[in-house]
Amino acid sequence: MTRDLPPRSLRPPHPVQDCAKVELLAASMREHGWQSRPLLVVDESAITGTHRLAAAIAAGLETVPCYVLSSGVVGEISEDEAERWWQLANDAGDDDSRLELLDEIGDAEAIALMREEIDAAEAAGA
């Protein structure tokens, strides 16, 4: 389900790694608002978009678009899979593993958004 959430209510997936990137994104957001993919969110944790989330806060955006994996979906996974979610949420470079877990859950929209994240990171040379 996609909905707008206050950026300050979300935990980022990992610490910001590129402050200059955050500054550029924040300047763009101040001028144009949010112009990117929704963040993928499980409970109050974003599993994508550390820099976009930090930029939205710096730009003073009241809400950001989020694709929220329902608690029911996450609640239906095993304890081992739940542990993998939280480990992946804190691992800056493991988008492929996040995609694999989304494939296991079978949420087509979340899978498509994660593929966009991976494509964007590859295009940026990350």
Contacts in CASP RR format, 6 or more apart in sequence:
PFRMAT RR
TARGET T0000
AUTHOR 0000-0000-0000
METHOD contacts of the structure
MODEL  1
MTRDLPPRSLRPPHPVQDCAKVELLAASMREHGWQSRPLLVVDESAITGT
HRLAAAIAAGLETVPCYVLSSGVVGEISEDEAERWWQLANDAGDDDSRLE
LLDEIGDAEAIALMREEIDAAEAAGA
1 67 0 8 1.000
1 68 0 8 1.000
1 70 0 8 1.000
2 38 0 8 1.000
2 65 0 8 1.000
2 66 0 8 1.000
2 67 0 8 1.000
2 68 0 8 1.000
2 109 0 8 1.000
3 65 0 8 1.000
3 66 0 8 1.000
3 68 0 8 1.000
4 63 0 8 1.000
4 64 0 8 1.000
4 65 0 8 1.000
4 66 0 8 1.000
5 41 0 8 1.000
5 63 0 8 1.000
5 64 0 8 1.000
5 66 0 8 1.000
5 68 0 8 1.000
6 62 0 8 1.000
6 63 0 8 1.000
6 64 0 8 1.000
7 53 0 8 1.000
7 56 0 8 1.000
7 57 0 8 1.000
7 61 0 8 1.000
7 63 0 8 1.000
7 64 0 8 1.000
8 57 0 8 1.000
9 44 0 8 1.000
10 39 0 8 1.000
10 41 0 8 1.000
10 44 0 8 1.000
10 45 0 8 1.000
10 46 0 8 1.000
10 53 0 8 1.000
10 64 0 8 1.000
10 66 0 8 1.000
11 44 0 8 1.000
11 45 0 8 1.000
11 46 0 8 1.000
11 89 0 8 1.000
12 46 0 8 1.000
12 49 0 8 1.000
12 50 0 8 1.000
12 53 0 8 1.000
12 54 0 8 1.000
13 45 0 8 1.000
13 46 0 8 1.000
13 47 0 8 1.000
13 48 0 8 1.000
13 49 0 8 1.000
13 50 0 8 1.000
13 89 0 8 1.000
13 90 0 8 1.000
13 91 0 8 1.000
13 92 0 8 1.000
14 50 0 8 1.000
14 90 0 8 1.000
14 91 0 8 1.000
14 92 0 8 1.000
15 50 0 8 1.000
15 92 0 8 1.000
16 22 0 8 1.000
16 50 0 8 1.000
16 51 0 8 1.000
16 54 0 8 1.000
17 50 0 8 1.000
17 51 0 8 1.000
17 92 0 8 1.000
18 51 0 8 1.000
21 51 0 8 1.000
22 51 0 8 1.000
22 54 0 8 1.000
22 55 0 8 1.000
22 58 0 8 1.000
23 55 0 8 1.000
23 58 0 8 1.000
24 55 0 8 1.000
25 51 0 8 1.000
25 52 0 8 1.000
25 54 0 8 1.000
25 55 0 8 1.000
25 59 0 8 1.000
26 54 0 8 1.000
26 55 0 8 1.000
26 56 0 8 1.000
26 58 0 8 1.000
26 59 0 8 1.000
27 59 0 8 1.000
28 35 0 8 1.000
28 55 0 8 1.000
29 35 0 8 1.000
29 55 0 8 1.000
29 56 0 8 1.000
29 59 0 8 1.000
29 60 0 8 1.000
29 61 0 8 1.000
30 59 0 8 1.000
30 60 0 8 1.000
33 59 0 8 1.000
33 61 0 8 1.000
34 52 0 8 1.000
34 56 0 8 1.000
34 61 0 8 1.000
34 64 0 8 1.000
34 65 0 8 1.000
36 52 0 8 1.000
37 48 0 8 1.000
37 113 0 8 1.000
37 116 0 8 1.000
37 117 0 8 1.000
37 120 0 8 1.000
38 64 0 8 1.000
38 65 0 8 1.000
38 66 0 8 1.000
38 67 0 8 1.000
38 113 0 8 1.000
39 46 0 8 1.000
39 48 0 8 1.000
39 49 0 8 1.000
39 52 0 8 1.000
39 53 0 8 1.000
39 64 0 8 1.000
39 65 0 8 1.000
39 66 0 8 1.000
39 67 0 8 1.000
40 46 0 8 1.000
40 47 0 8 1.000
40 48 0 8 1.000
40 66 0 8 1.000
40 67 0 8 1.000
40 69 0 8 1.000
40 98 0 8 1.000
40 110 0 8 1.000
40 113 0 8 1.000
40 114 0 8 1.000
40 117 0 8 1.000
41 47 0 8 1.000
41 66 0 8 1.000
41 67 0 8 1.000
41 68 0 8 1.000
41 69 0 8 1.000
42 68 0 8 1.000
42 69 0 8 1.000
42 74 0 8 1.000
42 85 0 8 1.000
42 89 0 8 1.000
43 71 0 8 1.000
43 74 0 8 1.000
45 86 0 8 1.000
45 89 0 8 1.000
46 53 0 8 1.000
46 66 0 8 1.000
46 89 0 8 1.000
47 85 0 8 1.000
47 88 0 8 1.000
47 89 0 8 1.000
47 98 0 8 1.000
48 95 0 8 1.000
48 98 0 8 1.000
48 113 0 8 1.000
48 114 0 8 1.000
48 117 0 8 1.000
49 117 0 8 1.000
50 92 0 8 1.000
52 64 0 8 1.000
53 64 0 8 1.000
56 64 0 8 1.000
67 109 0 8 1.000
67 110 0 8 1.000
67 113 0 8 1.000
69 105 0 8 1.000
69 107 0 8 1.000
69 110 0 8 1.000
73 105 0 8 1.000
73 107 0 8 1.000
74 82 0 8 1.000
74 85 0 8 1.000
75 82 0 8 1.000
77 85 0 8 1.000
77 104 0 8 1.000
77 105 0 8 1.000
81 101 0 8 1.000
81 104 0 8 1.000
84 97 0 8 1.000
84 101 0 8 1.000
85 101 0 8 1.000
88 94 0 8 1.000
88 97 0 8 1.000
88 98 0 8 1.000
88 101 0 8 1.000
91 97 0 8 1.000
95 114 0 8 1.000
95 117 0 8 1.000
95 118 0 8 1.000
95 121 0 8 1.000
96 118 0 8 1.000
98 114 0 8 1.000
99 111 0 8 1.000
99 114 0 8 1.000
99 115 0 8 1.000
99 118 0 8 1.000
102 110 0 8 1.000
102 111 0 8 1.000
102 114 0 8 1.000
103 111 0 8 1.000
END
